[in-house]
């Protein structure tokens, strides 16, 4: 493990930010991190309880909001989509936060619930029934269905038709369980029930879910001399009211309390966690004293109940009829450790059973198998989630390396130590975020090899497997990019494409845009592949335009055959290889292309981009030997050239209806038909590579005609990429980057960033709306938003009123072309 970056608050003589007690943080599947601090006012009498939300790619752009909680915040919890956040406090108030206008740096609380005056100690969203199992041992399989299998898992509560009902469950300090359900009409249905008849103090609690739709709650009163209790909670809706039923499950005493040598050594249970939200059979416990801790991992098993011989004679036990009971058994325990300050559990749903302690040699260092323990001396250990054996270690600035590297005991230093008070692992377990006692955020890389020597192929295999997992689930893959070095990019892109092409056609269609976005983010990390980033972003834009324009076509008669007008357009254009655009157009039913004049005119900017890009590609054909030139990959991409050819035909038909919607070209001759010329050359180029396995070189005649294009038409400048101001490209040299909340870094550009300069607009030059293809001027006056991943910029409010353009804009209301979230930009951005 090593530090990637740290981000801290501005240092003042009197700092207004102080860490809350307890400090909590949460990491979403979209790589958003939420954490808490307390803001002290000038008189230092009252504290404002703040919630801070950052995107890991732009950690300095923190969104800080006054939570409105009157007491210290005790819990933070993201939902499964990573777009909503729950916060709970020590006064029993629970708030649900959601994005304002789908912006990652703008949040508001709209709904909530309350158990007045009863501090919340555990909080969780109800399970939606979606569970995907990772089979690490099958990471070399060709089919995604073998690597990632859907597990049969019932939602906590369902609506009519089996749709999962949204809501949350909380456990309070007095032993109450409260469930709040979000009804489709926006109302909140809340019910509260005691966990058991005899209520007792709950100092620690956690929530997990079973495959049958039930909920399991684990509680402890904080004393190791008391049992850890477990309860089954069933939630239902009866007569429009939420009903909660509870049942006591087997409890356990920690092993250290039954060991005569350690009976009174660890008086307090400080951490109680299920190994995963959907693994209610395995729990992690930590008991501590003032200076040391011990960690135990327990598993719930179903065991046969022995029957006395007397009863066997009366009623013999045959086969599977032996009575069974549930019993907690200890899986593993650590030796004496330094005092544990925080625990972070992995979120990867790797299917592990009690017999999986011995994992295959090639997967035993897989990152998702480890959980993180932070200690008061500033160090962090990654230990196996079941065996608790050491996998990796990080020494903080205040911790000292022992002489014996394998020793678990750290040498203690004098004076107060800086340590993590809260930690969270990323969703692929390749990064760890820690908040220390000064409210500083530290981002740690966790090596895919867990510090052990693995060959390059095995490391690539781990990264590839996790990239595929993110591709299938839709999770953000920023934490994987932390480990990609420039020399890995080419191999990863090629192998990712190979695995993608092995999938069936239906799955390929679903993942078509996601894999392009993934390739673009990888190619940003190497100077040798930087031009391909431009191509991938252009391909995403092309796919989006093609889908949108085709969706506007309507059949002339309602009782149409199976194929839509868009499908027929694709079929006819692929069959008819004529280089004359008018001859291709004759074979189409032009009545299906009739649109309102205002609609056609509103699409002119998108149509202009298609025309400009086709012209640029054909003009660059004579320079095809240069792979660093943007657009190079399109010259051999038959599918993309086919899309351009289809769009040229559509645009030609629309031009007959509304000539002003046609792309504008600056030609040297007034009589030249630019559209026919470009279509003829584009068709010749498309014929060379229409079959992926039989790509031929363009003939000299085609190259000569393309050489003449600059003398016939003015070649446009293509706006390739937005300015990339993210942190990921600055972290490749493995040097620690220090950042400050609220202040954009003035970092010296990395070599990759300098390669970008050839393809982006320099600061001070006119800006462009990358989605609407509108020019905004050098200093835009309209409020804009930018993508947190690719940097794509677009106006926050739509200037259009035409339905077709609104349809285009609605496609990107939540996410960018590349799938990244939006963030609000200042008016004076450059």
N, C-alpha and C positions, 0 to 999 in steps of 0.2 A: 504494500500500500504506500501511496505517496500523496502529498497535498497537491491538488491542481490549482485551486485559488482560495483565497480568504476574502471575505467582504465584511467590513466593520463600519460602525457608525462614526460620524465625524467627531474627532476628539476636541472637547472644549474644557475650559477650566472646571465647569460644573456640567457634567453630562446629564442630559434630561432622560436618556434611555437607561433603564436598569432592568435586568432580567427578572421576569415574573417568577413567583414561587408557587406551585411548580411550573417549570418551563416546559412547554409542549411544542411539538412540530409534527407536520404530516407532509408526505410526498405523494403526489398524484401520478396517475398513469400518463398524463400529458406533460410530465416533468415540470410541474408547478410545485413550489414548496411554500407552505404556510407555517409561520411560527409566531410566538407571542413575546411581547415585552411590556413593561409598565412604563408609562411616560409620567415623569414627575413634573408638576407645575412649578412656577417660579417660587411660590411660597413654601413649597415642599410639604404641603399638608395633605393634598389629595393625589391619588394615582389614577391615571387614565389607562385602562387596559386595552392595549393596541393589538390588532392582528395585522401581520405583514405577509404579503404574498409576492413571491418573485418567480420569474422564469429563469431556469438554470442557464440559459444562453445569454441572458441580460440581467445578471444578479443585481447590478447597481440600480436598475429601474424598478425600485421596490414600490409596491402600492401599500401604503399604511392607512388603516382606517380605525377610527375610534369604534370599538366593538359595541359600545353601549352596555356592556356587562358591568354591573355594580360591584362584583367581587372578582377575585382572580380567576382566570380562565384555566380550567382543569383538563379539558379534552378538545382535540381537533380531529376531524375525520372527513376525508374526501369520499365522494361516492364513486361507483364503479366506472363512470364515464370521465371522471376527473374534471367535471365542470361545476360541481356544487360542493360546498364545504359546510360542515356542521361545527359549531363551537358551543361549549357548555361551561358553566361557571360554578363557583362554590355557593351560589344562592339558588341553584336549581333551574336557572334559565338556560334554554337551548335555542340557538338561532341557526337558521339555514341561510347561507350566503350563495348568491348566484351572480354570474357576470352581467354587467350592464352593457347592453348593445353587443354582447358576445366579445367583450374586450378583456384580455387577460390582466390588464392593469386598471380595471374599474369594476368594483364589486358593490353589491347592496344586499341587505337582509330584508326579505319580504315576508317570511313565515317563521314560526317557531312554536315552542311549547314551554311549559314551566311546571316544576314541582316546588312550590314556594318554600324557600328557606332550607331546602334539602340539597346539600352539595352533590354534584354528579361526579362519580368516580370511574364510570365506564360508559362508552358511547359507541354506537355502530349503526350504519345503515342496514336496513333489512336486505337479505340476500335476494338477488333477482333471478336465481336459478341457472345462471350461465357459469359453467366451470369448464376450463380447458386443461387437460393434463399433459405435461411435457414428459416425453420418454427419452431421457438422455442417452440411454443405451441404444436407441434407434436413430441417433442423430445422423448417421450415414445413409439412412433409407432415402429412397427417391421420392416417395409420396408424402405430401404434407399430412395426409390422414393418418399415417403411421407414426409420424413424429409428434403430432398434436391431436389428441383425440378428445372429443366432446364427452364429458362425464355426465351420467344421468344424475341430475341434482334438482330437487324441487325448490321453488321459491318459498320464502317464508310465508307469503300470503298472496293469493291470486285473485284477480277480478274475474268477471264473467268472460268465458272463453279461454281461460288459462293465462291471461296476461298478468305478469307480476305486479303487485301493488307496491308503490314506493312509500317509504317511511323510515323511521329510525327507532331504535331501542336504547334505553339508558338505564343505568343502575345507580341508585343513590346511596349515600353513606348510612342511611337508616335502614337499609335492606329492602327498599322499594324498587320495583321494576316498572318503568313507564314506556309505553309504546305510542308513537304518534304516526298516523297514517295520512298520506297526502292523497286526497280524493281528486278525481279528474277535474272537478269544478274549481279546484284551488283551495278548498276548505281543508282544515286539519282536524282529524278525528283522534282524540287522545284518551288513553285509559291507563290507570295506575293500579298496581296490585302488589301485595307483599310477596316476597320470594318464598316465605314459609310462615307458618302460624306464629312461631316464636321468633320475632324480629330481633336482630342483633346488629351491632355496629359492623359496617363494611368499610375497611380501610383500603383494600385493593380489590379490583374485580376486572374481569375480561369477558368478552362475548364471542361465541363461535356458533357455527351452523352445521346441521346434519343434512345428509342427502335426502332425508324424508321430509324436509321442510320445517323441522323443529329448531329451537334455539337452545343453546347450552350456556349457562352463566356460571362462572367460577368466582368464588368470593373468599376473602380472608380478612380477619379482623386485625391483621398486622403482627400478631404474635405467632412465633413458630411453635409455641406450646399448644396452640389451638389447631383444630383440623382445617384443611382447605375444603370448603363445601362446594358442591356442584348441584345445579338445578336444571331441569328441563322446562323450557317455557314454550307454550303453544299459543299462537295468536290466531284469532278468528274474528269475523264480523257477523254479528247476529242482530237482525232488526236495526240495521244502520248504526250499531254500536260496536265498539271494539271490545272483545272479550279476551282476557288473559288467563290461562290455566298454568299452574306450576306444579312440578313434581320433584321430589328430592332424589338425587342420584348418589351413588357411592362416593364417599369422601376419602381423604388421605391425610396422613401425617408425614411431614418431610423426614427423610431418612436420617438427617443429621440430628434430629431431636430424639431418635431412638438409639443412636450410637452413644454408649456410655462415655466415650472419650470426648464427644462434642455436644453432650446433652444441653448444656447451658451456655455454650460458646457463642451461638448465633441466636440471640433472643428475638430478632425481628425479621419478618418476611418483607422484603423491600420491592420485589418485582414478581408479578404474576401474569403470565402471558400464555395463551394458546399458541402453538407453533404456526398456525395459520387460521384465518377466519373460517375456512371450510374444513378444518381438521380438529374437530372437537374431541378426538381420542388422544391427543398428545398435548402436554402442557409443560411449560418451563417455569421453574420456581427458583428464586434467589433469596437466601437468608443472609443477614449481615449483622456485624457488630460495628463498633466505632472505627475499626481499622481494617477489617477483612470481610470476605464474603465466600459463600459456597453456592454453586449452581447445580440443580438437579433437573433431569428430564424424565417425565413419567408418561406412561401409556396405559390407556384403558383397554382391557382385554376381556373377551368372553371366555369363561372357563367352566369346565364341568364341575358340578357339585357332587362330591363323593357321597354315596348313599350307604348307610349302615347295612350290614349283612342281614339283620333282622327284617328290615323293610324290603330288601331285595328278595327275600324268600316269599314275602307276602305279595309283592308286585315287582317281578324281575324287570330290570332295565334292559331294553332291547334296542340295539342300534343307536339311532340318533335321538332316542327318547330320553336320554339322560338329562336331568335338569341342569340348566346353565345359569350362571350368575356373572355380573360385571364386576371386575376387580381391577384396581389400579396397581400397576407394577412399575418399579423403577427401571428405566433403561440405562441410565448412566449418571455419573456425578463427577464433579471436578474435585481436585484437591483444594486446599486453602488458597484463596486468591486475595489480591488487594481488594479494597472496598469497591464494589460495582456502583457506578453512578448512573448508567443508562444502558438500555438493551434495545437493539434493533433487529427485527425479524425479517427474513426474506419473504418476498411476495411472489416469487416464481412458483407456480403450482406443480412442482415436481412430485410425481407419485412415489412416495416412500412408505414401506411397511416396516414393521418391527424387525424384520429379518434383513433389512437393507443396510445394515451397518457396514458390511463389507461390499463396497461398490467396485465395479470393474475398474481395472487399472487406468484405462483411458478416460474415465469420467470422475474419478474420486476427488479431483481438484476443481470440479465444476463450481462456478461461483454461487449458484443458487442453492447449494447444499449447506452454506455456512450462515451463521447468525453472528451479530457483532455485540461485543461487550466493551463498554467504556469504563475506565477505572479512574479513581481520584488522583492518581499520579500522572494523568494526562495521556496514558497509552490506550490503544484500542486493540482488542484481539478478535480475530475471526475464528470461530470454532464450529465444528461440524454440528448440524442441527440435531442429530440424534446421539452420536457418540461423545460429543463435547470435546473432541480432540482438537488440538491447535492446528489451524490451517494457515494463518497469516497473522502478522503483528505490525502495529504502527506505533512509533514512539513520538509522543507530542514534544513540544518545545520544553516543557517543564519536567518531562520524565527522563530518566537516565537509563542508558543501555547497560544491562548487567554484563558481567564478564562472561558468564555462561549464557549464550544466545538461546539455548533451549529451555532455560529455566523460566518458570512461570512467575517467580517472585521478582518484583521490581524493587530496586533500591529506593528508599524514600528520601526525598529532599526536604530541607528545612523550609519553613515558611508556607504561606498559602499557595496551592497549586491551581493552575488553570486546567479545567477538565470539561468534557462534554456533559451537559446536564440533560440534553435530549438528542436523540439520534434517529435517523431514518435511512433505510437502504432504498435504493432506486428499484424500479420494477423488474430490472434484469440483474440486480445485485452486483453491478459493475461500478457503482458509485455509492458513496456514503456521505450524507450531510449531517454535520454536527453543530449544535449551538452550545457555546461555552458559557461560563459563568459571567462573562461580560457582554453577552448578547451578540457575539461575533459568529458569523456563519463560515464554516470551513467545509470545503468540498474535497473529498478524498477519492482517488481512483483505487479500485480494487482489481488487481490483475486477474485476467481470465485463468491464469495458471496458479493463482493463489500463492505467488512467490516461489513456486517450484519450477524446476527447469523442464520445460516442455518444448518439443521442436516446433518450428514455425507452422507446420501443417496442422498440428493439434490446436494451437492458438487460433489459427484462422478458422478451424472447424467450430470451435466454441463461439467465436464472433459471428460466423455465418449462421449457426443454429439459432442464436438469439436474434439476429436480424430477421430471419424467417419467422420467428415467433412474433416479433413486432409487426411484420407484414400481415400475418394472419389475424392478429388481435386488433390491429389499428392503434396500438400503443406507440408513444413517441420513442425514438431510438437515440436521443441525444447522448445518453450515458454510454452507449456502445461506441459512439464516435470518439469518446475520450481516449480509447485504446487503439485507434486506427492510425498507424504510421504511414507516411507517404509511400513506402515500398510495399505496403499491403493493399493499396487501393485497387490496383489493376486486377490482382488475383480475386479480391472480394467481389468486385463488380462482375467479373467473368463467371465466377462460381455461382453468384446469386442469379445471374441470367440463366445459367445451365439448369439450376434447380427449378426456376420458374417455368422454363420450357418443358420440363418433365410432367407438369401438372395437366389436368384435363382442361379442355377449352373453356368450360363454364367458370372454373376457378381462375383461369388466366384472365378472363374478362373482368371478373370482380377485382382482381389485384392489379390490373393493368396500369392505373395511374399511381398506385402506391409504390410499385417497384421503380417506376421512373423517378419519383421524388426521392426514393432511397438512394438510387444511383447518383442523382445530382448532389445529395449531401455528402456522399463518399468522395466524389470527384473533386469537391472543393478542397479536400485535404492534401492534394498533390499538385505540384506545379505542372507536371507532365499531362495531367488530365483536366486542367482548368477550363480548356475550351469546350470540353464535353458538357460542362455544367450549363453553358449557354444552350447547347442543343437539347438537353433534357428539359430545361425550362420552356423552351420553344415547343417541344413536343407536348408537354402538358397543356400549353395554351392551344395548340392545334387540336388536340383531342377534345378539349372543352368547346371550342368554337364549332367543330364538326358536329358534336352531339346537339348543341343548341340550335344551330341552323337547320339541321335535319328534323329536329323536333317541331319546327314551325310548319313543316310541310303537312298538308292535310289531304286525305283521299277525296276524290271528286264525288264518289258515291259512298253511302254509308255501308252497304252490303259489299264490302271489299274483301278480297282474298286474304290469306294469312299474312302476307308480307306488307309492311308499311311502306309509304312512299320513300322513306330513307333507305330501307333495305333494298327496294327495287332499284334505286339510284346506284347503290353500291354494286349490285349484281350486273346491271347494264354497263356501267363504266368499266367493270373488270372484264366483261366479255368483248365489248367493242373497243378495239385497239386503234381505231382510226385517229390520225393526228389532226383532223379537222374538227374543231369544237362544234361547228354547226351540224355536222353529220351525226355526232354523238347526241346532240340535243334533240334531233328529230325523233330518235327512238324513245324519248321520254314523253309521258303525258303531262304536257305543260300546264294543264288546268290544275294539277296538284301543287303547282308552285306559285299560285296566285296569292298575293298578300296585299294588305292595305298599304297605300303609298306612304303614310306616316311611319309604318313599321319598317318598311324598306329603307327609308331615309335615316331612321334612328340606328340602323345596323351598319352605317357607312364606315365608322371607325374600325369595326371588326373586319369588315370586308377589305378595307384599305390595308390592314395588317397582312391579310392573306396574299393580296396582290404584291405588296412590297417584299414579302418573304420569298415568294416564288421568283421574283425578279433577282433578288440577292443571291439565291441559291444557284440559279442558272448562270449568273455573271461570275460566280466563284468556281464554276466547274473547271475552267482551265487551270486553276491553282489547286486541284484536288489532291495533289501530292503532299500538301502540308496539313498534317493532322492537328496542328495547334490552331488552325483557323476555324472560328465558329462556323457551324453549318456543315462541317466535313462529314459527320455521320449521316446526315440526311441524304447525301448523294448515293448511298448504298442501302438506304432504307426504303424498300419497295412499298411497305404498308403506309408509311407517312406520305410518300410521293403520290400514292393512290388516293389518300385523303385530300391532298391539295388538288389533285385532278378533278375529283368529285365536286369540291367546293368551287372550282373555276367554272364548271358547267352550271352549277346552281346560280352563281353570280352572273353568268352570261344571260340566263333566262330572266333573272330579276332586272338586269339592265335594260331588257326590252320593255319592261313595265315602267321602270323608273330610271332613266339614264343617269340621274344625279347620284344614285347609290353606287355606281361603279367605282372601282379604284381609280384614282387620278394618277396619270403618268405624265412626266415631262418628256415629250418625244421631239426628235429633230425634224420629223416630217408630219405634216398635218393630216395626211391621208393614210397613215400607218394604222393598222388594226392591232393594237398592242396586245389585247387579250388573245387573239388568234395566234399571234406570234409566240407568246409565252406558252400557251397550251400545246402548240406543236412541239416546241423544244422540251417541255415538261413530259409529254407523252413519250418522246424518244428516249429520254433519260429513264422514265419509269419502265419501259420495255426491257431495259438492260438489267434491271434488278427486281422485276416483279416476282420471280421465283427465287426464294431465299437460297436454295441449293445450287442454282445455276446463274450466278451473277456474272455478267459479261462486261467488258470495258466499253465505255462510250466510243463510237467511231470518230475518226478525225473530222468528218463533216459536221457532226454535232458540236464538237469542241470549237471548230472554226466559227460556227454560227454563234456560239456563246461568246466567243472572243469579240464579235462585232456588236454585242449588246450595249456596251458602254458608249458606243458611237451612235446608237439608235435611241436609247432611253437613259435618263438620268438615274443612276443607281442610288437607292436611298440608304441612309445610315440607319442601321438597325439598333434599337435600344435593347441591348442584350440582357443586362443584369442590373438590379437595384444595388445600391451601396450596401455592402455586408459589414455590419458593425457588431456582429456577435463575438463571443469569447472563444469559441471552439478552435478556430484556426490559430489563436495565440497560445494554445496550450500544448502544441505538439513537441516543443523542445524540452518538455518535462521540467521547466523551471516554474517555481511558484510565482503566481500573479497576485498582487495585492490590490484590492479594490475598495471602494468606499460607497456606501449606500447613498443614493441620490445624486451621485456625481459620475457622469460618463467618463470612462478611462481615456487618457491620452496615451495609448500604447503605441510603441514603435511597431510599425507594420511588419508582419511576418512575411517571409518570402512568397508564400501563397497569396497573401493580400496584395503584394505588389504586382503579381500576375493578373489580379482582378482588374487593376487600374485600366488596362487596355479595353475592357469590355463594359465599364460603368461610366456614368456621367460624373464629371468632376464636381466638387462642391462649388456652388455659385452658378452653375449652368442651369438652363431651364429643366424643370422636373416634369415627369410624366406620370399619369395615372396608369399603372401597369395592367389593370383589368379592363378599364374602359377605353384605354388608348387615347386619352385626352391630355393635352398639354396644360400644365398647371402654372407655368411661369417659373422664373428663377426663385422667387420667394412666394410660395403659395399662400393665399389668404383663406382658403378653405381648410377646415379641420380634416386631418388625414389619419389613417391607421396603417400600420405596417405589419408584415408577417414576422413572427418571432423566429422563424427558421431561415427563410430565403431572403427576407428583407423587402418583398414585394410591397409597393405602396399604392393605396387607393383612397379615394375620398370617403370620409365617414358617412356623409349624407348623400343620398342620390339626387343628382340634378335632373333626372329623367322622369317622365310621366308615362312614356309609352310602355304598354304591357310587355312586349317582347324584350325590351332592355331590362325591365324590372325582373323578368324571368331569369335573365343572364346574371343580374346582380344578386338575386336570391340564392343562386348556387354557391356563392362565396360569402354569405352572411355570417356563417359560423367559422369557417376555415378558409385558408388560402388554397390556391391551386395545389400546392405541395402538401397540404394537410396541416400546416402549422396554424397556431392560434394567432389572432390579431391583437395588437396593442396600440393604444392611442399614442399619437405623436404630437409633440409641441408644434405650434403654428410656425415657429421659426426654424424648423428642421432644415438641415443642409446636406 
